[in-house]
Amino acid sequence: PAHCNIEGNELADIAAKSGASIGKKIDVKISKSEAYAIIKSKVRQEWASNWENYHGFRWELDNSLLPKIVQYSDERQMDRVYTRLRLEINGLRFNNKFYNEADPLCPHLNCGELEDTKHFLLDCRKHENQRKEMLIKIKDILSTNEEINVKTLLNPCPAHAKEIRTAVFKYIKETGYNTII
């Protein structure tokens, strides 16, 4: 507005509007780092959208669960194992994203069940003794007769979380799965 009615400015304004309406396509090449940043941004957006719309095991367990290792204890290896169980991306045959295991069935005692997180924690006959010990400890912690399920073990209420995780960690170590998962 300060340059209104100035002949040169008015002509420049008319020329700019004319050039903008006619337009000319200019090919501008982007650098590798710019391309990487754009791709990375799109992948993150797509991942976030997929995660938000995912309603499988992880969502049932905890809809705010992030796909990263969380510090639950002073044992980094057990934190990693626990996170992998929660994400269902681990060394169990059915969930095995690491080695593409051909046979998803549990290898113990002709079990015949899919070796997934639930099976390992609650059903596998091979680990009955260790499981009984873990469940007794957890029932003492909870002091209720409610059924213990995967959510109780992998997404415990904050009031009992540390003690329940300690019992689950002990179970995992006693079964030897801390080196498998």
N, C-alpha and C positions, 0 to 999 in steps of 0.2 A: 504493500500500500504506500510506502514512503516513496516509491519510484514511479507512481502512477503519473500519467500524462507527460512522461519524458520520452521523446520520440525514439531514441535508441533502445530504450528498455521495452517499449511497446512492440517494436519490430522484432526484438530478440524473443519476446514472449510469443508472438505470432509464429515465428520460425520454429520455436521449440514445440509448440502445440502441433504444428504441421508435421514435423519430423516424428513426433510420438504417434500420430495417427497413421502415418504411412508405414513406419517401422521398417527395420531391417534386421534380419536374423544374423546374429554373430555367434559363431561357434567358439566357445571358450573351453579350453581343456583344463580339467582339474588335476591337481597333483595326486600322487598316490596316497598321501596322508589324508587329504580331503575325501577321497573316495573311500578309504578305510573308515573314516569317521562317519560318513553317511551310511555305509553298510552296517557298521556297528550299532548306530542309532536305530536303524530299521529292524535289525535282529532283536535288539532289546525290546522294542515296542511289540514285535510279534510274540516274543517269549512272554512278556508281561500279559498280553491279551490271552495267550494260550493258558498260562498259569491261572489267570483269573477265572477262566471258563472251565478249568479242569475240575472234575468232581469225582475223582477216583480215591484210591487209598489215602494218599497224602492229604487230600481235602477233608476226608472224614476224620483223619487223625487231628489235624490242626490247619484251618484254612489260612492261617498267617505264616505257615511254615516256609522258611526261606531255604533255597538249595545251597546252603553253605554250612561249614562246620561251625558249631556253636560251642563255646566253652561251658561244659557242664561240671567239670571236675578238674583236678590237677593232672589227670592222665590224658594226654593228647591222643594217644592211640585209641583209648576207649571212647573218647568224645567223637572221634572219627567213625568208629564202629557204630555207635549209638545213632549218630546223624544218618549214616548209610541205612540203618534199619528203618529209621523214620521216613526216609525218602524212598525206600524200596529200590534203591540202586546199590546193590551189594553183591557179595560173592555167593549168595545162596543160588542154587541151580535155576530156580524159576525166575529169579530177579537178576541173574548174572548178566550185567551189561559189560563186564570186563573181559570175559573169556568166551562169550557166546557158547555156553555149555549146550551140548546137543540134547542131553536128556534132562528135562526139568524135574524129574521125579526124585524124591528123597532116596539116597542110596542105602539107608540103614534098615536092617531087619525086614527086608521085603515090605517096606512101608507102603509103597505104591501111591503115596500122596504127593502133590506138588510141593517141592521144597521152597516155600516162600516165607516171608517174615512171620506170619501167623503160625504156620506149621512149626517153624523152628522154636518160637517162643512158647507155644501152648500145646502142641499136639504130638510132636515126634516122640515115638516110643524109646528111641535110643537114649534120650535125655530125661527120662522120667524121674530118676532119683534127684538130679540137680534141680529139676523143675519143682518137685514137691518141696524141696528146701526153700527155693525162691518164693513160692506161693505162700508157704507158712509164714515166712518173714513179712511178706507184703500184707497178708491178712492181719498180722499183729500190728503193723504200721497203721492200716486203715481202721482197725478195730470194728469192722462190719462184716457181714456175711455176703456182701454184694459179690457178684461174679466178676472175676478178674479177666479182662480182655486185653487186646493189643493196645487199645487207647489208654487203658489204665497203666500199662507198662511203658509206653513210648510218649505219652502226653499226660503225665500225672498232674494232679492238682498241685498248685504251688506250695500248699502247706506241707505236703509229703514228698515233693519232687526229689529232693536230694536223697532221702532214705530209699525211695523206690528205685531210683537210678543206681544206687549203690548195690542193691539186691540184684538188679538186672545185669549190672557189670560183672558181679560175682558169677552169676549163671553163665554168662557168655564166656568168661575165662575158664570156668570149670568144664565147659563142653569143648573147649579148644577152638571155638569159632572166632575168637578174637584175631586169629591169624588168617581166617578164611573170608570174613566179611570185609 
